Amino acid sequence: MTNKRIHLAVTNDLVHDRRMARICTALAGGGYDVTLIGRRLPESKPFHAEAFKGVRLNCLFRRGPLFYAEYNIRLAWWMIRHRADIRCACDLDTAPAVRVAAWLSRSRTVYDAHEYFTGVPELTGRPVVRAIWARIARWTIPGFDLRYTVGEELATRMSREYGCTFHVIRNIAPAPPEPLPVPGFGERDKILLYQGAINVGRGLHTAIEAMKALPDWQLWLAGEGDIDHELKVHARACGVSDRVRFLGWVAPPDLPALMRKARLAINLREAGSINDYYSLPNKFFDALQAGLPSIHMRYPEYVAVSRRFDCAVLIDVVNPDEVAHAVLSVGEDPARWSALASESLRAAAEYTWEKESATLRALYSTL
């Protein structure tokens, strides 16, 4: 057992950050004293974690450059006043504070790249802002003692770009302690399931339009976001609102039950940014664990997994015809569906949080 203290910093309010909850719990299980620092919003719900502590900082600003400047100042000041042996910046927007606090306190540093930050959609078409973040990345990232990200392809790109090694910790949910039997083809309804943020760039307008060519199917959207109302209007305009269900936010423990009902999962990250191109979200692995065939874009990380396991349908473009064809080619073919479901379970046995968390603890032990 180690008595080392680890501080990990994010810019969200901690409540729905499944990745960081897993990471912090895994590190606490390795004997570390773990604190996750985020921010408090007016609408923030209570945050509770059994294995680690959570701290939320109050900010005057909620978005934009003033928010990032204020938050990093507050974060650095908090870290300077609280001792830690290891400090982790979870993405680039907390890196300046972590590097400054670590330099003043002589603690070790970790960079957790949940995404390719300088390639996120929010920076597309904003060259000045992107240039500022790129400069921050060049100033901070090479100086961290340890760096990791969510996939092999992204790790290779970032290692080459910043001239330093990135390891891989995939974004995988822990498997349930007692897995339930996986329903077969005939036991599932014709439901196309999307889980995640209801935001721009997720291909949801296209998925709704595809429902016009899928009269026997339903589209279930499990999540919340900025375009809920817009999508409801779009569904009515397409004449499919009776077959598109908006489930709102679904607690992680309740997601497996939805996946046991659905026949297919869908995840359409539009090619609007480099970050989306290199994404490998937890929903991909959630579908594998559920033995649920899924539809994704033909992006590097999905291709890399699919080379090992024929577990997903990959499409080239986000358009209604392509989506409808993918749904019908698998969702109406019992043999093809069963083969994909079987391969999904094989892949799930290979890609597990137990393996990722062991790698995570081994990396931190080097510090």
Secondary structure as UniProt FT lines:
FT   STRAND          5..9
FT   TURN            15..16
FT   HELIX           18..29
FT   TURN            30..31
FT   STRAND          33..40
FT   TURN            42..43
FT   STRAND          53..58
FT   HELIX           64..81
FT   STRAND          86..90
FT   HELIX           92..94
FT   HELIX           95..105
FT   STRAND          108..113
FT   HELIX           117..119
FT   HELIX           121..123
FT   TURN            124..125
FT   HELIX           127..140
FT   HELIX           141..143
FT   STRAND          146..149
FT   HELIX           152..162
FT   STRAND          167..168
FT   HELIX           185..187
FT   STRAND          191..195
FT   TURN            200..201
FT   HELIX           204..210
FT   HELIX           211..213
FT   TURN            215..216
FT   STRAND          218..222
FT   TURN            226..227
FT   HELIX           228..238
FT   HELIX           241..243
FT   STRAND          244..248
FT   HELIX           252..254
FT   HELIX           255..261
FT   STRAND          264..266
FT   HELIX           274..277
FT   HELIX           282..289
FT   TURN            290..291
FT   STRAND          294..297
FT   HELIX           300..308
FT   STRAND          312..315
FT   HELIX           320..331
FT   HELIX           334..350
FT   HELIX           353..365
//
